[in-house]
Amino acid sequence: MEMKGILGRKIGMTEKFTKDGKVIPVTVVEVEPNVITQIKTVATDGYNAIQLAVCDKKVKNATKAEIGHAKKAGISPKRFLKEIRVDNVEDYTLGSTLAADIFTAGEKVDVTGTSKGKGYQGVIKRHGQSRGPETHGSRYHRRPGSMGTMRPMRVMKGKKLAGHMGNETVTIQNLEIIEVCVEDNYILVSGNIPGPKQSLVLIKSAIKGGKVEPKDIIINEPVIDSVEEPVSEETVETTETANEVEETTEA
């Protein structure tokens, strides 16, 4: 299976309904056209890959290296760059763009993002440990437990302690593409994906592969009511005169 991927921005979650009455929770990912800023080959780098870039960056905030790198592709500097392995680099051209239509409904994908940061947390929230008794002079409420003070008289590696929680690279596998819209630049992915709103995510082909039948979802099209033109007084008078003439003719 050909590997492919694209960078997007998580917007939020909503839901879609199928025609057989099922509800599918989906995450909306905004996918702006990704520019190919570099092509790596086996001859030059030892492997085949392409580098994608998205979101413009002010030239005054870019380094000379970033400006020169973007100039090779004929574009302005970009904020986010990501490298993706591909099978055949001949299918890509430096400076060309990839849109949301590289994926189709029913495809299985892996989504990678940075999880929400929780700051410095204790062992109960960070590792799900139980707390101690709250009464009878326990004085042991939310402590981490024994540090292992017996031999070798030190804290062993891997001990679950308090520390920085979240803000990690997380990948959720085997999510399904529910809908792809090139006109509005978005992709609907089944379920939830890591990261807060407006965070950058990478959608790529599922490493385990596979494709299912696209869901027959209900598309809500806007309904435009017919607008009746206002009737002027001249039109009313003309209509009344025409009716009087018809009555006179019949008489």
Summary of the structure (lengths in Angstrom):
residues: 251
radius of gyration: 30.1
end to end distance: 85.1
largest distance: 121.9
contacts: 640
relative contact order: 0.22
helix: 18%
strand: 36%
